[in-house]
């Protein structure tokens, strides 16, 4: 029993970050604007967790999440006015031009981040770390814009991240990212359904 208490006391930050992240995910699927302040809190906690674990790219990614949370919060609250004067930001598909730009930007980010990790840190998994970081940056920006394909990116990122955190013995975070994978599938289906319903209402 004492061992369990000690373990929880040594990992309470990770547990707390997991709880906030799961609530954030729920609001994300529901397209509730409160996902942004909750995501800000969970990201701030994980900055500390990843710093201690030596996963430097993911630590920097959490700093990015804190910043993008303010942007997403503002963007979702401003939205787009519809015919009735109500403000809402609709779910949409990524057009080919935007997708091309995002692919180029993500590739550049991967190269830059991997080189920084290789030459300036003691990261044991620089390329995987760089991959999850670069794609997560792109996916989070797409979430702020409500591009539905961000869920598909998260499915890949979350599966890779799960394996990464097993390697780092962050088992609560492994659980979190496996849940993320399942819920990313749910999120994609829910957003797709919302898109179809919106299209029907408009026509």
trRosetta pair geometry for C-beta under 8 A, 3 or more apart (Angstrom, degrees):
i j d omega theta_ij theta_ji phi_ij phi_ji
1 4 5.7 -52 -156 30 35 112
1 5 6.6 33 149 -17 66 104
2 5 5.6 -53 -150 37 36 112
2 6 6.2 37 152 -20 67 105
3 6 5.7 -53 -147 37 31 112
3 7 6.3 35 152 -23 64 106
4 7 5.6 -54 -149 34 30 113
4 8 6.4 26 155 -15 65 106
5 8 5.9 -56 -148 38 30 108
5 9 6.2 28 154 -19 65 109
6 9 5.7 -58 -147 38 30 111
6 10 6.3 24 155 -15 65 110
7 10 5.9 -63 -150 40 28 107
7 11 6.2 -9 162 10 66 117
8 11 6.2 -77 -137 54 28 89
8 12 6.1 58 161 -71 68 83
8 15 7.0 6 -150 -24 79 154
9 12 6.1 -12 -139 -28 28 114
11 14 4.8 -45 -175 41 84 117
11 15 5.9 89 125 -25 86 98
11 172 6.4 141 163 -3 128 137
12 15 5.4 -54 -145 39 38 114
12 16 6.0 39 156 -21 70 106
13 16 5.8 -55 -146 38 29 110
13 17 6.3 31 154 -19 64 107
13 45 5.8 -178 -174 -173 85 97
13 48 5.8 -88 -177 97 150 122
13 49 5.4 -173 119 -74 114 94
14 17 5.7 -54 -147 37 30 112
14 18 6.4 36 152 -24 63 105
14 49 5.1 113 -85 -125 78 135
14 170 6.4 -153 -138 -157 143 96
14 172 4.9 123 135 65 112 132
14 173 6.1 -82 -163 -44 112 96
15 18 5.6 -53 -152 32 31 115
15 19 6.6 32 152 -20 64 102
15 172 5.6 -90 -85 -154 62 164
16 19 5.8 -50 -150 31 33 112
16 20 6.6 26 155 -11 65 106
16 45 5.7 -138 100 -146 102 154
17 20 6.0 -58 -148 42 31 107
17 21 6.0 33 154 -23 66 112
17 42 5.2 105 -157 -156 68 75
17 45 3.8 -164 -84 106 96 127
17 46 4.8 117 -153 -61 146 82
17 49 5.9 -79 -3 -20 159 146
17 173 7.8 -2 94 -90 120 94
17 176 8.0 -31 112 -83 86 165
18 21 5.6 -58 -144 37 27 113
18 22 6.4 28 158 -21 64 105
18 172 5.1 -99 -49 156 150 108
18 173 6.8 -134 -81 -86 105 52
18 175 7.1 31 -146 81 139 104
18 176 4.6 -130 -130 -75 93 125
19 22 6.0 -56 -151 32 28 109
19 23 6.7 24 153 -13 62 106
20 23 5.8 -56 -151 38 34 110
20 24 6.2 40 150 -23 66 107
20 38 5.8 -171 -174 -176 86 84
20 41 5.1 -118 -162 101 150 107
20 42 3.7 -171 106 -76 113 95
20 45 6.7 124 37 14 141 142
21 24 5.3 -51 -148 35 33 118
21 25 6.4 38 152 -24 64 102
21 39 7.8 66 -117 -116 60 61
21 42 4.3 135 -66 -160 72 152
21 46 7.8 59 -64 -45 126 130
21 176 5.7 40 89 -160 140 130
21 180 7.9 -42 150 -73 117 111
22 25 5.5 -48 -149 31 33 114
22 26 6.7 38 151 -21 62 101
22 176 6.9 -117 -59 -132 90 88
22 179 6.6 -10 -110 117 101 149
23 26 5.7 -49 -153 31 35 114
23 27 6.7 28 153 -11 65 105
23 38 5.4 -116 103 -166 104 146
24 27 6.0 -62 -152 41 30 106
24 28 6.2 37 149 -27 66 108
24 35 5.3 91 -161 -154 68 74
24 38 4.2 -170 -84 113 83 111
24 39 4.5 113 -144 -72 138 72
24 42 5.6 -92 -19 5 143 144
25 28 5.3 -51 -147 31 32 118
25 29 6.6 33 156 -18 65 101
25 35 8.0 97 -66 -133 12 110
25 179 7.5 137 76 125 170 104
25 180 6.4 -131 -107 -108 145 72
25 183 5.3 58 164 119 128 155
25 187 7.8 -100 -175 -62 84 130
26 29 6.1 -55 -155 33 30 108
26 30 6.5 15 152 -6 64 113
26 183 8.0 -76 -76 -153 52 144
27 30 5.6 -62 -143 49 35 107
27 32 4.1 -88 -159 65 87 110
27 33 7.9 -69 169 57 118 19
27 34 5.1 -104 -147 79 153 86
27 35 3.8 -172 104 -71 110 82
27 38 6.3 116 27 33 144 144
28 31 7.6 27 179 -75 31 35
28 32 7.8 -74 -49 43 20 74
28 35 4.5 108 -68 -129 67 150
28 39 7.9 76 -64 -62 113 123
28 143 7.0 -32 -149 -155 115 130
28 187 6.5 -13 116 -120 98 135
29 183 6.4 -97 -59 179 133 101
29 186 6.1 -2 -130 112 140 101
29 187 4.4 -113 -105 -100 86 84
29 190 5.5 67 -175 53 90 155
29 191 7.9 -116 -149 -42 56 89
30 190 7.9 -54 -82 153 37 151
31 91 7.4 -89 -96 -58 139 107
31 146 7.8 45 -129 -121 110 114
31 191 7.5 122 -59 -101 113 87
31 194 7.2 93 -22 -112 147 172
32 35 5.9 123 79 -28 73 89
33 36 6.3 -29 176 10 63 110
33 73 6.8 91 -179 -137 95 64
33 76 4.8 173 -115 119 96 131
33 77 6.1 87 -148 -72 147 76
34 37 6.1 -49 -159 40 60 101
34 38 6.0 54 147 -14 79 111
35 38 5.9 -71 -150 48 31 109
35 39 5.7 34 155 -25 70 112
35 72 7.9 -63 92 129 99 134
36 39 5.6 -53 -140 36 27 112
36 40 6.5 35 155 -26 61 102
36 69 4.8 141 -170 -167 80 79
36 70 7.7 134 173 -73 121 19
36 72 4.9 -171 -105 94 119 105
36 73 3.7 176 127 -73 158 88
36 76 6.9 -169 -33 29 134 135
37 40 5.3 -47 -149 28 36 118
37 41 6.7 36 154 -18 64 100
37 69 7.1 122 -83 169 26 122
37 73 6.7 73 -47 -99 72 134
38 41 5.8 -52 -153 33 35 110
38 42 6.5 28 153 -13 67 107
39 42 5.8 -55 -142 41 34 107
39 43 6.0 35 158 -22 67 109
39 65 6.3 -118 158 172 102 108
39 69 5.0 -172 92 -107 105 118
39 72 7.9 5 60 64 145 144
40 43 5.9 -58 -147 36 25 111
40 44 6.5 28 155 -22 62 106
40 65 7.5 -177 -104 133 43 85
40 66 5.6 79 -144 -133 75 64
40 69 4.0 175 -72 123 89 163
40 70 7.4 76 -95 -49 129 68
40 73 8.0 -11 -40 -41 126 132
41 44 5.9 -55 -151 32 29 112
41 45 6.7 28 152 -17 63 105
42 45 5.7 -55 -154 35 35 112
42 46 6.3 26 153 -14 68 110
43 46 5.7 -60 -144 42 32 107
43 47 6.7 50 152 -35 64 93
43 62 4.5 169 -168 -166 80 81
43 63 7.7 169 159 -64 112 17
43 65 3.7 -157 -118 98 146 123
43 66 4.9 -162 106 -59 131 73
43 69 6.7 -157 18 -34 144 135
44 47 5.8 -37 -157 11 33 117
44 48 7.8 27 150 -9 56 98
44 62 7.4 169 -68 159 19 111
44 66 5.9 83 -68 -94 79 121
45 48 6.2 -62 -173 35 39 108
45 49 6.5 33 141 -17 72 110
46 49 4.9 -49 -138 39 49 115
46 50 5.7 41 164 -15 77 105
46 58 7.7 -79 154 147 113 100
46 59 7.8 -157 135 -114 76 54
46 62 4.6 -157 93 -112 101 147
47 50 6.6 -61 -145 41 20 101
47 51 6.3 26 154 -24 59 111
47 59 5.7 82 -148 -160 56 78
47 62 4.5 -157 -71 103 70 130
47 63 6.0 83 -108 -63 120 74
47 66 7.5 -5 -49 -34 130 129
48 51 5.7 -56 -147 32 27 115
48 52 6.6 22 159 -13 63 107
49 52 6.2 -65 -158 38 27 106
49 53 6.3 14 152 -11 66 114
49 170 7.5 92 165 -134 116 133
49 173 7.5 151 148 -66 144 134
50 53 5.4 -59 -139 45 36 109
50 55 4.5 -80 -159 69 93 99
50 56 7.5 155 146 -87 102 20
50 58 4.7 -137 -142 99 147 100
50 59 3.9 -167 104 -74 116 79
50 62 6.3 163 21 -5 138 135
51 54 7.9 37 174 -66 27 29
51 56 7.7 59 -113 -105 54 61
51 59 5.0 97 -66 -123 68 143
53 168 5.4 54 -177 177 122 131
53 170 6.1 -10 -111 -62 151 125
54 122 6.9 -50 -165 82 123 96
54 123 7.1 171 152 -101 91 57
54 124 7.8 54 121 -1 125 97
54 168 7.8 -165 60 -134 88 118
55 58 4.3 -3 134 37 112 118
55 59 6.2 143 93 -28 68 87
55 123 7.4 75 -129 -123 43 99
55 129 6.4 -166 -158 -123 82 118
55 164 7.6 93 -124 154 135 119
55 168 6.3 -24 -54 -100 120 162
56 59 5.3 -50 -146 31 35 116
56 60 6.5 33 155 -16 66 101
56 117 6.7 166 68 -113 115 91
56 121 4.9 -128 27 -133 156 156
56 123 5.9 -104 27 -69 106 110
56 129 7.5 48 55 174 68 147
57 60 5.8 -53 -152 37 33 109
57 61 6.3 41 145 -26 64 105
57 113 5.6 78 -129 -178 124 118
57 116 8.0 128 -89 83 97 112
57 117 5.8 -32 -50 -76 116 127
57 123 7.0 34 -12 -102 101 153
57 126 7.9 115 -27 -144 135 56
57 129 4.2 126 36 155 134 105
57 130 6.0 -124 -125 -80 165 48
57 132 7.6 120 109 70 122 89
57 133 4.2 -93 158 -52 112 149
58 61 5.0 -46 -145 32 38 121
58 62 6.6 44 153 -23 64 96
58 129 6.6 -100 -28 -152 89 91
58 132 6.9 -4 -84 101 99 121
58 133 6.3 -128 -76 -81 51 97
59 62 5.9 -50 -157 28 32 111
59 63 7.1 35 144 -18 61 99
60 63 5.4 -48 -157 30 41 115
60 64 6.7 45 144 -19 66 100
60 133 7.1 33 74 -144 101 134
61 64 5.3 -50 -154 34 38 116
61 65 6.5 45 145 -24 66 100
61 132 7.8 -57 -59 119 166 86
61 133 4.8 -137 -67 -131 124 85
61 136 5.6 39 -160 89 136 136
61 137 6.8 -116 -129 -62 92 84
62 65 5.2 -43 -148 29 39 118
62 66 6.8 47 150 -24 63 94
63 66 5.7 -46 -158 26 35 114
63 67 6.9 30 147 -13 63 103
64 67 5.7 -59 -154 39 36 109
64 68 5.9 26 154 -13 72 111
64 137 6.0 -40 146 -110 160 92
64 140 7.4 130 126 67 107 153
65 68 5.8 -56 -135 44 30 105
65 69 6.1 45 157 -36 63 102
65 140 6.4 -119 -107 -132 76 161
66 69 5.8 -50 -156 20 26 118
66 70 7.7 25 150 -15 56 97
67 70 6.2 -55 -169 28 38 107
67 71 6.9 29 142 -12 68 107
68 71 5.1 -53 -150 41 46 115
68 72 5.8 46 152 -21 75 104
68 140 5.2 78 117 138 161 122
68 141 6.7 -101 -137 -80 135 62
68 144 6.2 -116 179 -52 99 138
69 72 5.8 -51 -139 40 29 109
69 73 6.1 36 156 -24 62 107
70 73 5.7 -53 -146 34 27 115
70 74 6.4 25 156 -15 62 107
71 74 5.9 -60 -152 38 28 108
71 75 6.0 23 155 -17 66 112
71 144 5.7 6 112 -144 100 151
72 75 5.6 -57 -138 40 30 109
72 76 5.9 25 164 -14 68 109
72 140 7.8 -90 -54 171 136 84
72 143 6.7 -4 -119 108 138 93
72 144 3.8 -114 -96 -111 88 93
73 76 6.4 -58 -143 39 21 104
73 77 6.2 16 159 -15 60 114
74 77 6.0 -64 -146 39 25 108
74 78 6.2 20 159 -16 65 111
75 78 6.0 -58 -146 37 26 107
75 79 7.9 101 154 -61 51 40
75 89 6.9 63 142 -90 81 158
75 144 5.3 75 52 175 149 92
75 145 7.3 -57 156 -84 151 48
76 79 6.5 23 -178 -65 36 81
76 89 5.5 -103 -128 18 56 141
76 144 7.5 -112 -40 -152 92 59
76 146 7.8 116 -100 -50 89 111
77 87 7.9 26 164 129 41 138
78 87 7.0 -114 162 -171 28 133
78 89 7.9 62 78 -61 65 114
79 87 4.0 123 68 167 129 88
79 88 5.0 120 -170 50 140 1
79 89 4.2 -123 -124 -43 74 78
80 87 7.0 144 62 -153 22 64
80 88 6.5 -44 58 76 72 51
80 89 5.8 103 4 -101 88 54
80 90 6.8 -51 47 0 128 88
81 85 6.0 -21 -164 -147 110 35
81 86 7.1 149 -146 76 62 30
81 87 5.6 -37 -87 -94 63 66
82 85 7.3 -49 69 16 64 17
82 86 5.4 -8 39 60 106 82
82 87 7.9 -174 2 -92 78 18
82 88 6.1 3 -27 35 115 108
89 146 5.3 161 135 -13 106 146
90 146 6.7 161 101 117 34 148
90 195 7.9 98 171 -111 96 71
90 198 6.2 137 -144 -177 115 163
91 146 5.2 -119 -107 167 48 109
91 148 5.5 63 178 -67 105 99
91 191 5.0 176 -140 -170 151 95
91 194 5.4 90 14 96 144 116
91 195 4.9 -99 94 -72 117 91
91 198 7.2 162 44 7 93 149
92 145 7.9 -68 54 143 108 88
92 146 6.2 78 20 108 80 95
92 147 6.3 -45 80 -106 77 56
92 148 7.0 -155 83 -14 24 92
92 195 7.5 138 -93 -116 29 116
93 147 7.0 54 -166 -153 19 78
93 148 5.9 -34 -93 32 56 111
93 149 6.9 70 -149 -29 64 102
93 195 7.7 71 -42 -141 86 154
94 98 5.2 -126 -169 90 86 118
94 99 4.9 106 133 -66 118 93
94 102 7.3 -44 -165 9 142 147
94 142 7.0 -35 -77 -136 124 119
94 147 4.6 49 -65 -160 92 130
94 148 7.7 -134 -17 46 81 67
94 149 4.9 -60 2 21 121 133
95 98 5.0 86 59 14 79 105
95 99 6.9 -145 95 -9 37 92
96 99 5.5 -56 -144 38 30 114
96 100 6.3 34 156 -23 65 104
97 100 5.8 -54 -153 32 30 112
97 101 6.6 28 152 -15 63 105
98 101 5.7 -55 -150 37 34 111
98 102 6.2 33 153 -19 67 108
98 147 7.7 -151 124 -101 142 147
99 102 5.7 -56 -146 38 30 112
99 103 6.4 35 154 -23 64 104
99 149 7.7 13 -102 66 108 166
100 103 5.8 -52 -149 32 30 112
100 104 6.6 27 154 -15 63 105
101 104 5.9 -58 -152 37 32 109
101 105 6.1 27 154 -16 68 110
102 105 5.7 -54 -141 41 31 110
102 106 6.0 33 158 -21 66 108
102 138 5.4 105 -170 -152 103 121
102 142 7.4 40 -125 -67 151 113
103 106 5.9 -55 -144 37 26 110
103 107 6.4 27 156 -20 61 108
104 107 5.8 -58 -151 35 28 111
104 108 6.4 27 154 -17 64 106
105 108 5.8 -55 -149 37 31 111
105 109 6.3 33 153 -20 65 107
105 138 6.8 142 94 -94 107 107
106 109 5.6 -54 -148 37 31 114
106 110 6.4 37 153 -24 64 103
106 134 5.1 110 -164 153 71 105
106 135 6.0 50 -153 -91 125 57
106 137 7.6 170 -111 70 76 100
106 138 4.7 -19 -84 -49 111 145
107 110 5.6 -50 -151 30 31 114
107 111 6.7 29 154 -16 64 103
107 134 7.8 99 -72 167 13 147
108 111 5.9 -55 -152 36 33 109
108 112 6.2 26 155 -15 67 110
109 112 5.9 -60 -144 41 29 108
109 113 5.8 22 163 -14 68 113
109 130 7.9 173 132 -178 73 87
109 133 7.4 -139 150 111 112 89
109 134 3.8 150 105 -129 111 100
109 137 6.1 -134 -169 53 165 145
109 138 7.7 -168 32 -42 152 99
110 113 6.2 -60 -140 41 22 105
110 114 6.0 20 163 -18 62 113
110 130 5.2 99 -154 144 62 106
110 131 6.1 32 -128 -95 112 52
110 134 4.2 -67 -67 -16 71 168
110 135 8.0 34 -74 -37 107 76
111 114 6.1 -60 -144 37 23 108
111 115 6.4 19 160 -16 61 110
112 115 6.1 -63 -153 37 26 108
112 116 6.5 25 153 -19 64 108
113 116 5.7 -55 -149 35 32 112
113 117 6.3 29 155 -16 66 107
113 129 7.6 -137 145 113 114 84
113 130 4.0 156 101 -133 107 93
113 133 5.4 -163 -174 84 163 134
113 134 5.9 -154 19 -57 141 98
114 117 5.8 -57 -148 39 31 110
114 118 6.2 32 154 -22 65 108
114 126 5.4 100 -151 147 69 100
114 127 5.4 33 -128 -103 123 58
114 129 7.9 141 -102 72 66 83
114 130 3.7 -49 -67 -40 78 171
115 118 5.6 -52 -142 36 31 113
115 119 6.1 1 168 5 66 115
116 119 6.7 -76 -141 50 21 90
116 120 5.3 -40 -174 36 64 121
116 121 7.2 44 137 -4 73 106
117 120 7.2 -64 -96 54 13 77
117 121 5.1 -45 -144 46 54 119
117 123 4.4 -30 -172 34 106 146
117 126 3.7 163 112 -135 123 99
117 129 5.8 149 -121 81 164 129
117 130 6.0 -134 11 -57 139 103
118 121 8.0 37 6 47 11 78
118 123 7.7 -66 -70 58 36 109
118 126 4.9 93 -65 -178 71 171
121 126 7.6 149 70 -99 107 103
123 126 4.7 112 97 -78 123 74
123 129 5.5 -84 -171 16 141 161
124 167 8.0 -153 96 149 123 125
125 128 4.5 -35 163 48 110 113
125 129 5.2 123 100 -30 84 97
125 164 6.3 -177 107 -133 160 97
125 167 6.8 82 -46 106 147 156
126 129 5.6 -61 -141 41 25 114
126 130 6.0 25 160 -20 65 109
127 130 5.6 -52 -144 36 29 111
127 131 6.3 34 153 -23 63 104
128 131 5.5 -50 -146 32 33 114
128 132 6.5 25 159 -12 66 104
128 160 6.5 -162 -160 173 98 111
128 164 5.7 178 138 -92 128 114
129 132 6.4 -59 -149 39 27 103
129 133 6.2 24 154 -17 62 114
129 164 7.2 130 -81 -143 65 140
130 133 5.7 -60 -144 40 29 112
130 134 6.0 25 162 -18 67 110
131 134 6.2 -58 -143 37 24 105
131 135 6.3 9 166 -5 62 113
131 160 6.6 -77 105 152 122 160
132 135 6.3 -62 -140 46 26 102
132 136 5.8 29 160 -24 64 115
132 157 5.5 115 -137 -154 76 89
132 160 5.6 -160 -78 102 104 119
132 161 5.2 113 -134 -77 143 90
132 164 6.6 -71 -24 -15 155 159
133 136 5.9 -60 -144 36 24 111
133 137 6.5 30 157 -24 61 103
134 137 5.9 -52 -155 27 29 113
134 138 6.9 24 151 -13 62 106
135 138 5.6 -55 -153 38 37 112
135 139 6.1 36 152 -20 70 108
135 153 5.7 -165 176 -176 104 110
135 156 7.1 -76 161 92 158 112
135 157 5.1 -163 104 -83 123 116
136 139 5.6 -53 -139 39 33 110
136 140 6.1 32 161 -20 66 106
136 157 5.6 133 -71 -159 82 153
137 140 6.3 -59 -149 35 24 107
137 141 6.7 23 154 -16 60 107
138 141 6.0 -60 -153 36 30 109
138 142 6.4 29 152 -18 66 109
138 153 6.6 -120 96 -165 105 163
139 142 5.5 -57 -150 38 33 114
139 143 6.5 40 149 -25 65 100
139 150 4.6 121 -159 -158 73 89
139 153 4.2 -158 -89 97 113 132
139 154 5.4 134 -170 -60 151 80
139 157 6.5 -106 -10 -5 155 152
140 143 5.4 -44 -150 28 37 116
140 144 6.8 41 150 -20 63 99
140 150 7.6 129 -61 -157 17 133
141 144 5.6 -51 -156 32 36 114
141 145 6.7 21 150 -5 65 108
142 145 5.7 -63 -149 47 35 104
142 147 4.1 -73 -168 53 94 116
142 149 6.6 -76 180 75 149 80
142 150 3.6 174 100 -75 120 113
142 153 7.2 105 41 22 149 142
143 146 7.2 31 -172 -79 34 37
143 147 7.6 -80 -61 44 25 73
143 150 4.9 -159 -58 131 71 167
147 150 5.5 106 82 -27 86 97
148 151 6.4 -34 175 13 59 109
148 188 6.8 95 175 -140 92 70
148 191 4.9 173 -125 125 98 130
148 192 6.4 99 -163 -73 144 69
148 195 6.6 -36 -65 -45 147 141
149 152 5.2 -42 -164 29 65 116
149 153 6.7 67 142 -19 77 97
150 153 5.6 -51 -155 35 41 114
150 154 6.4 45 148 -23 69 104
151 154 5.5 -54 -150 34 35 114
151 155 6.8 45 151 -29 65 96
151 184 5.0 159 -166 -175 80 80
151 185 7.6 140 164 -83 115 20
151 187 4.8 -166 -116 98 128 106
151 188 3.7 -177 112 -72 147 89
151 191 6.6 180 -24 26 142 138
152 155 5.8 -41 -155 19 35 115
152 156 7.3 28 151 -9 60 101
152 184 7.9 153 -75 158 18 113
152 188 6.3 83 -56 -104 69 140
153 156 6.1 -61 -163 38 37 107
153 157 6.0 29 149 -15 72 114
154 157 5.4 -58 -137 45 35 110
154 158 5.6 35 165 -23 72 109
154 180 6.7 -113 167 161 110 103
154 181 7.9 -168 135 -105 82 46
154 184 4.2 -158 101 -124 114 137
154 187 7.8 7 64 61 145 140
155 158 6.2 -55 -142 35 20 108
155 159 6.7 19 157 -16 57 108
155 181 5.9 81 -142 -147 61 72
155 184 4.7 -168 -71 108 71 136
155 185 6.4 77 -100 -62 120 76
155 188 7.7 -23 -42 -28 121 138
156 159 6.1 -62 -154 35 28 108
156 160 6.5 20 156 -12 65 110
157 160 5.9 -62 -150 41 30 108
157 161 5.9 30 154 -21 67 112
158 161 5.5 -53 -140 39 30 114
158 162 6.4 42 155 -30 63 99
158 177 4.8 -180 -163 -173 81 86
158 178 7.5 155 157 -83 107 21
158 180 4.2 -155 -129 103 139 113
158 181 4.2 -169 108 -70 128 77
158 184 6.1 -175 4 -15 146 143
159 162 5.7 -46 -152 23 30 115
159 163 7.2 25 153 -12 59 101
159 177 7.9 178 -69 149 19 107
159 181 5.5 84 -63 -107 75 134
160 163 6.0 -58 -161 36 35 108
160 164 6.4 37 145 -22 67 108
161 164 5.2 -54 -148 35 38 117
161 165 6.2 30 158 -16 70 106
161 177 4.7 -138 99 -143 109 153
161 180 7.9 -7 68 67 132 144
162 165 6.2 -60 -148 39 27 104
162 166 6.7 34 151 -23 62 102
162 174 5.4 82 -154 -149 73 72
162 177 4.4 -162 -74 101 79 121
162 178 5.4 83 -114 -63 137 76
162 181 7.0 -33 -36 -32 135 131
163 166 5.6 -48 -151 29 34 115
163 167 6.7 38 150 -20 62 104
164 167 5.7 -58 -162 32 33 115
164 168 6.6 13 149 -4 67 111
165 168 5.4 -58 -140 48 41 105
165 170 4.3 -77 -165 65 98 104
165 171 7.6 161 140 -80 102 24
165 173 4.5 -129 -156 100 151 109
165 174 4.6 -165 99 -69 116 75
165 177 6.4 143 18 12 141 140
166 169 7.6 35 -178 -72 31 32
166 171 7.6 58 -109 -98 57 66
166 174 5.4 77 -66 -103 73 136
170 173 4.0 -1 135 34 113 123
170 174 6.4 146 95 -27 68 82
171 174 5.1 -40 -145 27 41 118
171 175 6.6 45 154 -18 64 97
172 175 5.6 -48 -156 34 36 114
172 176 6.5 41 145 -23 64 104
173 176 5.1 -45 -146 33 39 118
173 177 6.3 32 157 -15 67 104
174 177 6.1 -62 -149 40 28 103
174 178 6.4 28 154 -18 64 106
175 178 5.9 -57 -148 36 29 110
175 179 6.4 29 154 -16 64 106
176 179 5.8 -61 -156 38 29 110
176 180 6.3 37 145 -26 65 105
177 180 4.8 -39 -143 31 41 123
177 181 6.6 51 153 -27 63 94
178 181 5.6 -42 -153 25 35 115
178 182 6.9 30 150 -12 62 101
179 182 5.9 -56 -152 39 36 108
179 183 5.9 24 155 -10 69 114
180 183 5.9 -65 -140 47 26 104
180 184 6.0 37 157 -32 65 104
181 184 5.8 -49 -148 25 25 114
181 185 7.2 26 151 -16 57 100
182 185 6.0 -56 -166 30 35 111
182 186 6.7 30 143 -13 67 106
183 186 5.0 -48 -146 39 46 115
183 187 5.9 54 150 -26 70 101
184 187 5.4 -47 -143 35 32 117
184 188 6.5 37 154 -22 62 101
185 188 5.9 -51 -151 31 29 111
185 189 6.6 24 153 -13 62 107
186 189 5.9 -61 -151 40 31 108
186 190 6.1 29 154 -19 68 110
187 190 5.7 -57 -143 38 29 110
187 191 6.1 24 161 -15 66 109
188 191 6.1 -59 -145 40 26 107
188 192 6.1 27 156 -21 63 110
189 192 5.7 -54 -144 36 28 113
189 193 6.4 32 154 -21 63 105
190 193 5.7 -53 -150 34 30 113
190 194 6.5 32 150 -20 63 105
191 194 5.4 -51 -150 34 35 115
191 195 6.5 40 150 -23 65 101
192 195 5.6 -49 -152 31 34 114
192 196 6.6 33 151 -18 64 103
193 196 5.8 -53 -151 35 33 111
193 197 6.3 31 153 -17 66 108
194 197 5.7 -55 -145 39 31 111
194 198 6.2 33 155 -21 65 107
195 198 5.8 -56 -147 36 28 111
195 199 6.4 30 154 -21 63 107
196 199 5.7 -55 -151 34 30 112
196 200 6.4 30 152 -19 65 106
197 200 5.7 -53 -149 35 32 112
197 201 6.4 33 153 -20 65 107
198 201 5.7 -55 -148 36 31 112
198 202 6.3 25 155 -16 64 110
199 202 5.9 -62 -149 39 28 108
199 203 6.3 -2 161 4 65 115
200 203 6.3 -77 -143 51 25 91
